[in-house]
């Protein structure tokens, strides 16, 4: 008499967590996007958060759909997709060996059960997918099947190599970032801008830093900004001396002028959405004060380049060392 297949029970907690993740990340994406609908221009800062949240939602959905439906009896197991199509059908008699790996993260621990069949193919079950994982695991271990030390060794070897490669790639990425340097400006690479303030200088505070935004009547679509680390004078004098209706003259980079201030600029997609409405002031002075000089602007650039190179270079070297350790210990098994 043919034995019916029993469907393994999926863990409710796994389904709930994935479902909440999908809804939560989509909610955040919509919330952040709605906050920018009234903006005149949208740049990378506005797009970044919604894109990250949408990716998080899709990752949760992918995890949910990838969890197989498992059916089993004393003869075989079947793994089916969400549409009921059989992805794998494995006879218990074809199992030659198995290995168990204990995994953990900061908040939870789980177990991976890997078994190998006569065709030398490996198959894996995760304990966080099924409530009756232990019953399925014990079924697969029955019938004289033995724990395979070689399989466990090979699995951990591959895992260590994956860690080594992943950390190596991260290290290479940090090195690449470290050597991407922002160029300083020469006087002939700047452009003078003249105009009248359409409103008072707006000060945006973030932790211990301040950014000053200047809005001109003749360039209403552009935010001209000054970071407080390039200011040579007390910022209060800048705010007091320039009010709405005041005439002002300053310099920005020639590239910014050509890309952001000229009518019908020839922008590619990246330039259009990477802060296409913001322009940094590189020199601002009047008869009495020099608020920003090209020298102070370039000095900050050089200091930032140095700090970035030291930080990302150090992390890159650290990643290379960790990667080498994982690769060196690729054949060592954990208990």
Order of alpha helices (4+ residues) and beta strands (2+ residues): beta-alpha-alpha-beta-beta-beta-beta-beta-beta-alpha-beta-alpha-beta-beta-beta-beta-alpha-beta-alpha-beta-beta-alpha
